Amino acid sequence: MSYPVPPNDAGDTRVRPDPAQFWAGGAATAIVAALIALVGILVCRWTLGIPILAPAGDGAWGNAHSGEYVLGSALAALVATALLYLLVLATPSPNMFFGWIMALATLAAVVYPFSTSAPLEQKGATAIVDLVLGIAVTSLLTAVAARAVRVNRDRPPPSGPPGSRPPASGPPRSRAYGPTEPLDPPPSSRTPGEWR
């Protein structure tokens, strides 16, 4: 069984992210992550009356811990952007690896509040906000990578139908057999027991 051989001049294709688009998407993802954290804190405090990440006496905005949570969410999104950028540059299936890493990191962020001594409703509210953050950052950065990754070719692709080679420049190459000498005898000249 024979397999088709790609043309020699097909060029070396490499996947490269567009840094400007990639990091602009990462910065936008960090802003979205910070806003999700902020909205999560406000919804838990105002709507549900659950003092997430800070005592209830600190008001709707909480204390410095709430601000740290918002900034930490934005920083985590930027770290995830850098991780995905490195995965796109160095690994064969960056989206698969990124998905696994983010799923495990999100799981850790969801489980972590339950290791503290806070009341159960605070643990649950924090875990839900962390879950929404993880899902949002993962989906946004996966979309950014799909849009900001380019395929670079060292040489232009061949013109013509797929599998065809462009016409060779210069004199034709000499062949090992003459133009009228077939490589195999015609099928009619073969004997029934002859195998080729």
N, CA, C and O of each residue as an XYZ file, in Angstrom:
784
protein
N       0.855     -1.177      0.000
C       0.000      0.000      0.000
C       0.897      1.235      0.000
O       1.851      1.314      0.773
N       0.599      2.162     -0.838
C       1.410      3.371     -0.909
C       0.627      4.558     -0.381
O      -0.600      4.597     -0.469
N       1.345      5.521      0.167
C       0.743      6.731      0.709
C       1.228      7.918     -0.102
O       2.381      7.943     -0.534
N       0.370      8.899     -0.314
C       0.810     10.070     -1.089
C       1.865     10.842     -0.328
O       1.791     11.015      0.888
N       2.838     11.294     -1.072
C       3.926     12.073     -0.486
C       3.628     13.545     -0.731
O       3.359     13.939     -1.866
N       3.674     14.378      0.337
C       3.408     15.800      0.118
C       4.490     16.416     -0.741
O       5.634     15.962     -0.691
N       4.178     17.424     -1.520
C       5.197     18.062     -2.353
C       6.287     18.674     -1.500
O       6.055     19.112     -0.373
N       7.481     18.692     -2.067
C       8.633     19.233     -1.332
C       8.491     20.708     -1.034
O       9.057     21.204     -0.059
N       7.741     21.415     -1.862
C       7.662     22.860     -1.698
C       6.385     23.287     -0.966
O       5.954     24.434     -1.079
N       5.781     22.354     -0.211
C       4.564     22.722      0.515
C       4.854     23.718      1.620
O       3.950     24.422      2.072
N       6.078     23.787      2.052
C       6.446     24.759      3.084
C       6.276     24.186      4.474
O       5.480     23.272      4.686
N       7.019     24.719      5.409
C       6.946     24.304      6.795
C       5.907     25.176      7.491
O       6.070     26.393      7.579
N       4.839     24.552      7.983
C       3.784     25.330      8.629
C       3.988     25.309     10.128
O       4.210     24.251     10.716
N       3.914     26.461     10.740
C       4.036     26.590     12.182
C       2.897     27.450     12.689
O       2.513     28.438     12.064
N       2.365     27.055     13.835
C       1.284     27.813     14.452
C       1.905     28.850     15.373
O       2.703     28.517     16.249
N       1.539     30.098     15.172
C       2.065     31.187     15.988
C       0.925     32.104     16.400
O       0.099     32.487     15.571
N       0.877     32.461     17.696
C      -0.153     33.413     18.116
C       0.221     34.833     17.713
O       1.399     35.188     17.670
N      -0.781     35.630     17.421
C      -0.584     37.048     17.161
C      -0.514     37.733     18.526
O      -1.538     37.841     19.202
N       0.676     38.202     18.955
C       0.820     38.709     20.326
C      -0.124     39.857     20.662
O      -0.661     39.904     21.769
N      -0.337     40.780     19.733
C      -1.192     41.933     20.029
C      -2.625     41.485     20.308
O      -3.219     41.885     21.309
N      -3.177     40.661     19.429
C      -4.547     40.185     19.637
C      -4.644     39.284     20.864
O      -5.612     39.359     21.621
N      -3.656     38.450     21.052
C      -3.691     37.495     22.157
C      -3.710     38.221     23.500
O      -4.545     37.926     24.356
N      -2.787     39.173     23.686
C      -2.707     39.864     24.975
C      -3.827     40.881     25.154
O      -4.220     41.165     26.286
N      -4.347     41.432     24.069
C      -5.523     42.295     24.194
C      -6.719     41.471     24.666
O      -7.489     41.920     25.515
N      -6.873     40.275     24.120
C      -7.926     39.382     24.582
C      -7.718     38.956     26.022
O      -8.680     38.824     26.778
N      -6.456     38.737     26.408
C      -6.156     38.383     27.801
C      -6.477     39.514     28.755
O      -6.999     39.279     29.845
N      -6.168     40.749     28.355
C      -6.485     41.906     29.203
C      -7.997     42.078     29.336
O      -8.496     42.370     30.423
N      -8.725     41.897     28.237
C     -10.184     41.982     28.303
C     -10.750     40.881     29.196
O     -11.714     41.108     29.927
N     -10.158     39.694     29.138
C     -10.596     38.600     30.007
C     -10.339     38.928     31.473
O     -11.153     38.595     32.335
N      -9.204     39.587     31.763
C      -8.901     39.979     33.143
C      -9.931     40.989     33.664
O     -10.345     40.922     34.821
N     -10.339     41.923     32.797
C     -11.365     42.896     33.205
C     -12.690     42.191     33.485
O     -13.365     42.497     34.469
N     -13.062     41.246     32.619
C     -14.298     40.491     32.828
C     -14.219     39.690     34.120
O     -15.196     39.628     34.866
N     -13.070     39.074     34.397
C     -12.913     38.290     35.628
C     -13.057     39.175     36.861
O     -13.702     38.786     37.834
N     -12.458     40.364     36.824
C     -12.576     41.287     37.956
C     -14.027     41.709     38.163
O     -14.498     41.794     39.297
N     -14.730     41.974     37.066
C     -16.135     42.373     37.173
C     -17.017     41.224     37.672
O     -17.955     41.449     38.436
N     -16.719     40.004     37.245
C     -17.481     38.851     37.750
C     -17.287     38.713     39.252
O     -18.247     38.469     39.984
N     -16.049     38.869     39.716
C     -15.785     38.780     41.156
C     -16.527     39.885     41.911
O     -17.118     39.639     42.962
N     -16.491     41.092     41.371
C     -17.170     42.219     42.017
C     -18.688     42.016     42.063
O     -19.320     42.220     43.100
N     -19.263     41.613     40.927
C     -20.704     41.366     40.886
C     -21.077     40.206     41.800
O     -22.114     40.245     42.461
N     -20.239     39.174     41.842
C     -20.514     38.053     42.732
C     -20.547     38.472     44.189
O     -21.411     38.033     44.948
N     -19.603     39.324     44.583
C     -19.577     39.812     45.963
C     -20.816     40.653     46.254
O     -21.440     40.490     47.303
N     -21.178     41.546     45.340
C     -22.339     42.413     45.559
C     -23.649     41.624     45.591
O     -24.519     41.903     46.416
N     -23.792     40.652     44.708
C     -25.018     39.849     44.698
C     -25.138     39.050     45.993
O     -26.214     38.959     46.583
N     -24.035     38.481     46.418
C     -24.085     37.692     47.652
C     -24.424     38.579     48.849
O     -25.185     38.164     49.724
N     -23.877     39.779     48.901
C     -24.116     40.661     50.048
C     -25.484     41.330     49.982
O     -26.220     41.331     50.969
N     -25.834     41.903     48.823
C     -27.089     42.671     48.733
C     -28.306     41.764     48.597
O     -29.278     41.903     49.340
N     -28.249     40.831     47.642
C     -29.426     40.017     47.358
C     -29.612     38.889     48.371
O     -30.708     38.675     48.888
N     -28.521     38.175     48.642
C     -28.637     36.994     49.486
C     -28.306     37.255     50.950
O     -28.618     36.436     51.815
N     -27.679     38.387     51.230
C     -27.305     38.706     52.598
C     -26.208     37.815     53.159
O     -26.109     37.641     54.373
N     -25.385     37.250     52.286
C     -24.294     36.375     52.721
C     -23.004     37.187     52.722
O     -22.621     37.716     51.679
N     -22.327     37.300     53.855
C     -21.072     38.074     53.900
C     -19.916     37.271     53.314
O     -19.161     36.618     54.033
N     -19.797     37.337     51.999
C     -18.750     36.581     51.320
C     -17.404     37.288     51.476
O     -17.306     38.485     51.207
N     -16.409     36.596     51.888
C     -15.012     37.028     51.957
C     -14.730     38.127     52.974
O     -13.570     38.502     53.148
N     -15.727     38.648     53.640
C     -15.493     39.692     54.645
C     -16.673     39.710     55.601
O     -17.763     39.280     55.225
N     -16.498     40.184     56.805
C     -17.622     40.235     57.748
C     -18.751     41.110     57.239
O     -18.521     42.039     56.465
N     -19.985     40.817     57.675
C     -21.159     41.556     57.215
C     -21.113     43.011     57.626
O     -21.688     43.856     56.940
N     -20.452     43.330     58.715
C     -20.385     44.708     59.186
C     -19.584     45.620     58.290
O     -19.608     46.835     58.486
N     -18.876     45.085     57.316
C     -18.055     45.907     56.431
C     -18.861     46.531     55.300
O     -18.299     47.263     54.485
N     -20.152     46.264     55.225
C     -20.983     46.878     54.190
C     -20.979     46.076     52.905
O     -20.415     44.984     52.836
N     -21.621     46.638     51.879
C     -21.792     45.914     50.615
C     -20.477     45.689     49.886
O     -20.320     44.685     49.191
N     -19.547     46.595     50.033
C     -18.278     46.466     49.304
C     -17.269     45.628     50.059
O     -16.277     45.192     49.474
N     -17.493     45.389     51.340
C     -16.540     44.583     52.093
C     -15.315     45.376     52.465
O     -15.265     46.592     52.278
N     -14.337     44.691     52.988
C     -13.086     45.353     53.361
C     -12.023     45.082     52.305
O     -12.342     44.782     51.155
N     -10.779     45.189     52.695
C      -9.685     45.015     51.733
C      -9.670     43.614     51.136
O      -9.166     43.424     50.030
N     -10.219     42.622     51.856
C     -10.216     41.272     51.326
C     -11.045     41.180     50.046
O     -10.691     40.438     49.130
N     -12.129     41.917     49.979
C     -12.943     41.912     48.766
C     -12.187     42.541     47.595
O     -12.229     42.030     46.476
N     -11.503     43.643     47.856
C     -10.681     44.260     46.810
C      -9.565     43.342     46.358
O      -9.245     43.279     45.171
N      -8.974     42.629     47.301
C      -7.916     41.677     46.936
C      -8.483     40.540     46.090
O      -7.818     40.042     45.182
N      -9.712     40.133     46.393
C     -10.341     39.060     45.618
C     -10.587     39.503     44.177
O     -10.370     38.732     43.242
N     -11.038     40.739     43.998
C     -11.284     41.274     42.654
C      -9.969     41.374     41.882
O      -9.883     40.937     40.734
N      -8.937     41.956     42.520
C      -7.635     42.076     41.846
C      -6.998     40.709     41.618
O      -6.352     40.483     40.594
N      -7.180     39.803     42.570
C      -6.647     38.444     42.401
C      -7.297     37.718     41.237
O      -6.640     36.946     40.538
N      -8.589     37.962     41.025
C      -9.282     37.352     39.887
C      -8.714     37.862     38.563
O      -8.505     37.088     37.628
N      -8.467     39.173     38.491
C      -7.878     39.741     37.269
C      -6.471     39.195     37.047
O      -6.094     38.870     35.921
N      -5.696     39.097     38.126
C      -4.330     38.563     38.008
C      -4.353     37.093     37.589
O      -3.525     36.668     36.782
N      -5.286     36.321     38.126
C      -5.393     34.912     37.733
C      -5.716     34.783     36.250
O      -5.220     33.874     35.585
N      -6.548     35.690     35.724
C      -6.868     35.657     34.296
C      -5.636     35.975     33.447
O      -5.443     35.382     32.385
N      -4.803     36.909     33.913
C      -3.573     37.219     33.172
C      -2.577     36.066     33.229
O      -1.897     35.785     32.242
N      -2.488     35.396     34.377
C      -1.614     34.218     34.486
C      -2.118     33.111     33.557
O      -1.319     32.428     32.916
N      -3.430     32.934     33.484
C      -3.992     31.934     32.575
C      -3.703     32.299     31.116
O      -3.470     31.420     30.287
N      -3.720     33.594     30.809
C      -3.381     34.034     29.447
C      -1.935     33.687     29.112
O      -1.648     33.185     28.026
N      -1.026     33.955     30.048
C       0.387     33.629     29.819
C       0.578     32.121     29.661
O       1.363     31.677     28.825
N      -0.136     31.343     30.459
C      -0.042     29.885     30.357
C      -0.515     29.408     28.993
O       0.150     28.589     28.358
N      -1.654     29.909     28.537
C      -2.173     29.503     27.233
C      -1.237     29.941     26.111
O      -1.059     29.209     25.138
N      -0.646     31.104     26.232
C       0.307     31.588     25.214
C       1.492     30.627     25.101
O       1.914     30.277     23.998
N       2.027     30.202     26.258
C       3.149     29.252     26.240
C       2.720     27.897     25.695
O       3.480     27.252     24.974
N       1.514     27.460     26.031
C       1.026     26.180     25.515
C       0.858     26.216     23.999
O       1.159     25.237     23.316
N       0.379     27.344     23.472
C       0.223     27.466     22.013
C       1.588     27.409     21.328
O       1.721     26.840     20.244
N       2.595     27.997     21.958
C       3.927     27.998     21.359
C       4.617     26.640     21.439
O       5.397     26.293     20.552
N       4.339     25.859     22.502
C       5.191     24.711     22.771
C       4.517     23.353     22.728
O       5.223     22.347     22.653
N       3.197     23.262     22.771
C       2.571     21.946     22.867
C       1.767     21.617     21.621
O       1.324     22.521     20.913
N       1.573     20.322     21.343
C       0.847     19.939     20.139
C      -0.662     20.174     20.213
O      -1.281     20.440     19.183
N      -1.270     20.084     21.390
C      -2.713     20.297     21.545
C      -2.955     21.280     22.680
O      -3.371     20.882     23.768
N      -2.698     22.566     22.435
C      -2.753     23.524     23.539
C      -4.121     23.655     24.190
O      -4.203     23.813     25.408
N      -5.201     23.593     23.408
C      -6.534     23.745     23.995
C      -6.881     22.602     24.926
O      -7.536     22.815     25.946
N      -6.452     21.388     24.593
C      -6.732     20.251     25.454
C      -5.992     20.391     26.791
O      -6.583     20.201     27.854
N      -4.702     20.721     26.731
C      -3.932     20.895     27.957
C      -4.475     22.063     28.784
O      -4.587     21.970     30.006
N      -4.808     23.153     28.107
C      -5.331     24.315     28.818
C      -6.660     23.986     29.491
O      -6.903     24.396     30.626
N      -7.508     23.254     28.798
C      -8.793     22.864     29.372
C      -8.624     22.030     30.635
O      -9.313     22.248     31.631
N      -7.699     21.074     30.585
C      -7.456     20.248     31.767
C      -6.870     21.062     32.921
O      -7.291     20.913     34.068
N      -5.916     21.907     32.618
C      -5.294     22.708     33.676
C      -6.323     23.630     34.313
O      -6.380     23.743     35.538
N      -7.138     24.289     33.494
C      -8.129     25.212     34.035
C      -9.240     24.480     34.786
O      -9.749     24.991     35.784
N      -9.619     23.295     34.319
C     -10.646     22.531     35.034
C     -10.150     22.134     36.418
O     -10.894     22.223     37.395
N      -8.906     21.700     36.504
C      -8.361     21.307     37.808
C      -8.142     22.516     38.717
O      -8.382     22.436     39.922
N      -7.687     23.636     38.146
C      -7.507     24.848     38.949
C      -8.854     25.371     39.447
O      -8.956     25.827     40.586
N      -9.883     25.310     38.606
C     -11.218     25.737     39.022
C     -11.754     24.827     40.115
O     -12.363     25.298     41.075
N     -11.530     23.533     39.972
C     -11.965     22.594     41.004
C     -11.289     22.889     42.340
O     -11.928     22.845     43.391
N      -9.995     23.189     42.290
C      -9.279     23.537     43.524
C      -9.843     24.810     44.148
O      -9.980     24.898     45.368
N     -10.172     25.803     43.308
C     -10.731     27.057     43.824
C     -12.125     26.856     44.401
O     -12.508     27.552     45.342
N     -12.887     25.921     43.856
C     -14.222     25.643     44.360
C     -14.157     24.874     45.683
O     -14.961     25.121     46.582
N     -13.222     23.961     45.805
C     -13.115     23.127     47.003
C     -12.452     23.883     48.156
O     -12.769     23.633     49.319
N     -11.549     24.792     47.851
C     -10.770     25.474     48.900
C     -11.613     26.151     49.986
O     -11.281     25.997     51.161
N     -12.690     26.897     49.663
C     -13.461     27.557     50.737
C     -13.999     26.587     51.790
O     -14.203     26.976     52.940
N     -14.228     25.341     51.410
C     -14.765     24.371     52.357
C     -13.711     23.886     53.354
O     -14.035     23.176     54.307
N     -12.453     24.268     53.135
C     -11.416     23.912     54.102
C     -11.272     24.971     55.198
O     -10.505     24.775     56.140
N     -11.995     26.085     55.090
C     -11.922     27.149     56.089
C     -12.966     26.919     57.174
O     -13.802     26.022     57.068
N     -12.905     27.740     58.215
C     -13.848     27.605     59.331
C     -15.045     28.545     59.190
O     -15.780     28.743     60.157
N     -15.260     29.135     57.998
C     -16.388     30.047     57.772
C     -17.693     29.261     57.793
O     -17.686     28.043     57.609
N     -18.816     29.948     58.015
C     -20.118     29.270     57.953
C     -20.367     28.675     56.565
O     -19.784     29.103     55.570
N     -21.243     27.682     56.532
C     -21.476     26.922     55.296
C     -21.984     27.802     54.161
O     -21.574     27.606     53.017
N     -22.875     28.778     54.441
C     -23.390     29.612     53.345
C     -22.301     30.480     52.743
O     -22.330     30.753     51.543
N     -21.334     30.924     53.551
C     -20.213     31.704     53.010
C     -19.316     30.814     52.145
O     -18.843     31.236     51.090
N     -19.094     29.602     52.594
C     -18.293     28.673     51.791
C     -18.964     28.410     50.443
O     -18.315     28.438     49.397
N     -20.268     28.155     50.484
C     -20.991     27.869     49.247
C     -21.017     29.048     48.291
O     -20.851     28.879     47.083
N     -21.228     30.257     48.836
C     -21.262     31.447     47.978
C     -19.906     31.687     47.327
O     -19.827     32.000     46.139
N     -18.841     31.541     48.109
C     -17.494     31.727     47.552
C     -17.191     30.675     46.492
O     -16.589     30.985     45.464
N     -17.604     29.436     46.734
C     -17.362     28.360     45.764
C     -18.103     28.627     44.455
O     -17.569     28.369     43.376
N     -19.335     29.143     44.546
C     -20.101     29.427     43.328
C     -19.448     30.555     42.524
O     -19.357     30.473     41.299
N     -18.996     31.600     43.206
C     -18.317     32.701     42.495
C     -17.041     32.189     41.844
O     -16.732     32.561     40.712
N     -16.295     31.338     42.549
C     -15.067     30.773     41.971
C     -15.373     29.905     40.753
O     -14.633     29.929     39.770
N     -16.460     29.139     40.818
C     -16.837     28.294     39.679
C     -17.190     29.141     38.460
O     -16.760     28.838     37.347
N     -17.969     30.197     38.667
C     -18.334     31.078     37.549
C     -17.079     31.740     36.970
O     -16.949     31.871     35.753
N     -16.160     32.154     37.841
C     -14.903     32.753     37.360
C     -14.105     31.779     36.510
O     -13.619     32.138     35.438
N     -13.971     30.551     36.983
C     -13.201     29.556     36.235
C     -13.794     29.260     34.874
O     -13.073     29.170     33.880
N     -15.110     29.109     34.829
C     -15.772     28.824     33.548
C     -15.629     30.007     32.588
O     -15.368     29.821     31.399
N     -15.801     31.218     33.109
C     -15.710     32.405     32.248
C     -14.306     32.583     31.688
O     -14.139     32.809     30.490
N     -13.299     32.482     32.545
C     -11.916     32.677     32.085
C     -11.533     31.605     31.070
O     -10.905     31.909     30.056
N     -11.908     30.348     31.336
C     -11.568     29.263     30.412
C     -12.224     29.461     29.056
O     -11.563     29.337     28.025
N     -13.517     29.768     29.044
C     -14.213     29.910     27.761
C     -13.738     31.136     26.985
O     -13.590     31.079     25.764
N     -13.500     32.242     27.686
C     -13.047     33.451     26.990
C     -11.653     33.267     26.396
O     -11.411     33.647     25.251
N     -10.744     32.690     27.165
C      -9.378     32.523     26.651
C      -9.311     31.479     25.549
O      -8.488     31.603     24.643
N     -10.147     30.460     25.599
C     -10.192     29.493     24.499
C     -10.660     30.174     23.215
O     -10.142     29.893     22.134
N     -11.634     31.064     23.338
C     -12.093     31.817     22.164
C     -11.019     32.775     21.664
O     -10.861     32.953     20.456
N     -10.281     33.393     22.585
C      -9.183     34.291     22.191
C      -8.128     33.514     21.412
O      -7.648     33.976     20.376
N      -7.767     32.331     21.913
C      -6.743     31.530     21.233
C      -7.207     31.104     19.849
O      -6.411     31.074     18.911
N      -8.482     30.774     19.712
C      -8.996     30.362     18.403
C      -8.933     31.507     17.399
O      -8.756     31.272     16.204
N      -9.073     32.726     17.867
C      -9.091     33.881     16.972
C      -7.692     34.449     16.716
O      -7.428     34.972     15.634
N      -6.798     34.350     17.700
C      -5.505     35.041     17.608
C      -4.362     34.154     17.140
O      -3.221     34.613     17.086
N      -4.628     32.914     16.803
C      -3.566     32.014     16.356
C      -3.536     31.989     14.840
O      -4.572     31.852     14.189
N      -2.346     32.123     14.284
C      -2.157     32.140     12.832
C      -1.251     30.985     12.428
O      -0.446     30.502     13.224
N      -1.394     30.551     11.184
C      -0.511     29.532     10.630
C       0.464     30.237      9.710
O       0.069     30.809      8.693
N       1.737     30.195     10.067
C       2.777     30.820      9.247
C       3.396     29.769      8.333
O       3.635     28.633      8.744
N       3.645     30.155      7.117
C       4.294     29.262      6.162
C       5.637     29.857      5.779
O       5.755     31.049      5.498
N       6.657     28.985      5.776
C       7.982     29.452      5.371
C       8.024     29.767      3.883
O       8.716     30.692      3.457
N       7.281     28.994      3.091
C       7.215     29.211      1.654
C       5.764     29.300      1.239
O       4.905     28.741      1.921
N       5.460     29.971      0.164
C       4.052     30.047     -0.256
C       3.541     28.672     -0.653
O       4.311     27.846     -1.142
N       2.249     28.413     -0.449
C       1.710     27.107     -0.829
C       1.710     26.947     -2.342
O       1.653     27.938     -3.070
N       1.772     25.707     -2.823
C       1.785     25.502     -4.274
C       0.459     25.914     -4.883
O      -0.598     25.791     -4.265
N       0.541     26.406     -6.116
C      -0.682     26.787     -6.818
C      -1.178     25.590     -7.612
O      -0.416     24.670     -7.908
N      -2.436     25.607     -7.948
C      -3.017     24.509     -8.708
C      -3.848     23.616     -7.820
O      -4.037     23.896     -6.636
N      -4.346     22.531     -8.404
C      -5.193     21.631     -7.623
C      -4.388     20.957     -6.515
O      -3.164     20.866     -6.616
N      -5.057     20.478     -5.451
C      -4.342     19.823     -4.355
C      -3.546     18.634     -4.854
O      -4.027     17.848     -5.670
N      -2.341     18.513     -4.364
C      -1.482     17.403     -4.733
C      -0.661     17.629     -5.982
O       0.208     16.814     -6.292
N      -0.906     18.713     -6.719
C      -0.141     18.970     -7.933
C       1.072     19.819     -7.597
O       1.082     20.578     -6.628
N       2.077     19.670     -8.415
C       3.300     20.457     -8.230
C       3.333     21.579     -9.249
O       2.854     21.434    -10.374
N       3.913     22.711     -8.836
C       4.069     23.771     -9.830
C       5.088     23.352    -10.881
O       5.928     22.492    -10.618
N       5.026     23.941    -12.050
C       5.981     23.549    -13.093
C       7.411     23.834    -12.650
O       7.708     24.872    -12.059
N       8.273     22.892    -12.952
C       9.678     23.044    -12.564
C      10.351     24.051    -13.480
O      10.074     24.127    -14.677
N      11.248     24.823    -12.873
C      11.996     25.775    -13.685
C      13.289     25.120    -14.138
O      13.829     24.262    -13.440
N      13.781     25.509    -15.279
C      15.027     24.963    -15.788
C      14.778     23.790    -16.730
O      13.630     23.472    -17.040
N      15.858     23.143    -17.187
C      15.707     22.036    -18.134
C      15.065     20.830    -17.450
O      15.201     20.664    -16.238
N      14.365     19.984    -18.216
C      13.760     18.792    -17.626
C      14.828     17.839    -17.125
O      15.921     17.751    -17.684
N      14.486     17.127    -16.056
C      15.433     16.167    -15.493
C      15.519     14.944    -16.395
O      14.545     14.568    -17.048
N      16.710     14.323    -16.422
C      16.864     13.093    -17.198
C      16.252     11.946    -16.420
O      16.277     11.939    -15.189
N      15.704     10.984    -17.130
C      15.082      9.849    -16.488
C      15.953      8.625    -16.695
O      16.783      8.586    -17.604
N      15.760      7.633    -15.851
C      16.600      6.436    -15.916
C      16.200      5.522    -17.060
O      16.938      4.586    -17.367
N      15.071      5.750    -17.699
C      14.630      4.927    -18.802
C      14.243      5.831    -19.957
O      13.953      7.011    -19.757
N      14.238      5.294    -21.146
C      13.926      6.068    -22.331
C      12.454      6.419    -22.403
O      11.634      5.808    -21.718
N      12.114      7.392    -23.223
C      10.719      7.826    -23.292
C       9.774      6.765    -23.840
O       8.575      6.812    -23.563
N      10.299      5.792    -24.626
C       9.411      4.774    -25.176
C       9.538      3.444    -24.454
O       8.855      2.485    -24.815
N      10.382      3.363    -23.457
C      10.564      2.104    -22.745
C       9.663      2.088    -21.515
O       9.890      2.876    -20.596
N       8.654      1.226    -21.459
C       7.799      1.177    -20.282
C       8.530      0.505    -19.123
O       9.429     -0.311    -19.328
N       8.134      0.859    -17.913
C       8.719      0.216    -16.734
C       8.242     -1.227    -16.620
O       9.025     -2.106    -16.261
N       6.993     -1.481    -16.916
C       6.431     -2.832    -16.869
C       5.898     -3.158    -18.255
O       5.438     -2.262    -18.963
N       5.951     -4.413    -18.651
C       5.346     -4.750    -19.948
C       3.846     -4.558    -19.869
O       3.268     -4.641    -18.786
N       3.210     -4.302    -20.996
C       1.755     -4.134    -20.983
C       1.077     -5.390    -20.441
O       1.626     -6.485    -20.564
N      -0.105     -5.250    -19.843
C      -0.781     -6.413    -19.250
C      -1.032     -7.542    -20.244
O      -1.052     -8.706    -19.845
N      -1.226     -7.231    -21.542
C      -1.516     -8.288    -22.511
C      -0.320     -9.170    -22.765
O      -0.483    -10.316    -23.184
N       0.909     -8.661    -22.518
C       2.108     -9.465    -22.799
C       2.520    -10.323    -21.620
O       3.454    -11.116    -21.740
N       1.842    -10.186    -20.468
C       2.188    -10.990    -19.296
C       1.552    -12.379    -19.421
O       0.453    -12.529    -19.954
N       2.248    -13.361    -18.932
C       1.689    -14.709    -18.877
C       0.823    -14.817    -17.640
O       1.057    -14.083    -16.680
N      -0.172    -15.704    -17.616
C      -1.071    -15.804    -16.471
C      -0.353    -16.070    -15.158
O      -0.807    -15.595    -14.117
N       0.738    -16.803    -15.165
C       1.410    -17.143    -13.911
C       2.461    -16.112    -13.510
O       3.119    -16.277    -12.483
N       2.631    -15.055    -14.299
C       3.683    -14.079    -14.016
C       3.182    -13.059    -12.992
O       2.123    -12.457    -13.163
N       3.945    -12.884    -11.952
C       3.595    -11.905    -10.899
C       4.560    -10.746    -10.928
O       5.761    -10.921    -11.134
N       4.035     -9.582    -10.723
C       4.895     -8.396    -10.705
C       4.650     -7.667     -9.428
O       5.264     -6.628     -9.184
